[in-house]
């Protein structure tokens, strides 16, 4: 709603490019209770950019475009 503070729920640890209302709890405007806290029981695994256990070979945009 309008003029609310949204706080991510402790069971929603994975980032997402789309908004999912079930991952958030709304509080009154300007509520900073718990700011910076992570109350998760187990932190998510760190992201690793790998293909078959190896770092992938990246191609620059210049190589793709032929510049």
Buried (B, 14 or more C-beta within 10 A) or exposed (E): EEEBBEBEEEEBBEEEEEEEEEBBBEBEEEEEEEEEEEEEEEEEEEEEEEEEEEEEEEEEEEEEEEE
